[in-house]
Amino acid sequence: MDLNEYQRFLDELVAAAEQNDAVIGLVALGSTAGDSRGPDEFSDHDVWVVTVDGAADVLQEDRSWLPDAHRIVGYFVETRHGRSVIYNDGHLLELAVFDDGELEVTQANDYRVLYDAGGIAERLQAIAARTAREHHFGFAAEHSAGSFVTQMLIGLGRYGRGELLSANQLLRELAPTSLVRVVAATTSAADGEPMDNLDPRRRFERAY
């Protein structure tokens, strides 16, 4: 998506949140937040909506308030709170809607509060601090090294007995992810290249 169009979409999303009495917060995540990295032509929009208690269920199923709602061609349940919204040009909005009392179940690293009518900024700061404590790379190095060896052994065993799909996940996804965590914990990344503590595979090629 063109970056001007990307910003236009985000501005309309903020305006829609501000006009909805049930919404008390709107938070941008990842590249949408534009913190350690900004969006590019391949970026989706990744946002959380916080509602007054009891309103999240309704807003999760109501797509009419979203920007360019007439262009939505796919609306899929991803998690209890999350929805994938797909537009007719292929653009993706990753949307999660939480009741006020549910916000603390989340984890966050890069974020920006776009609309706050209920102390959302202070709570997100605490959530991000807790996430950093729980997911720092140094703490995970020894555990991740053990996970890598274990996942390789299990994967090779499953491959040996012909369980190819399960082996593929272990050998090509889970074990390499554990190894990436070891590298991130023990080797300096390229200067100025931020690593994602929730998914260290992101931008790994640039960092190493």
Summary of the structure (lengths in Angstrom):
residues: 208
radius of gyration: 19.4
end to end distance: 27.6
largest distance: 58.4
contacts: 591
relative contact order: 0.12
helix: 48%
strand: 19%
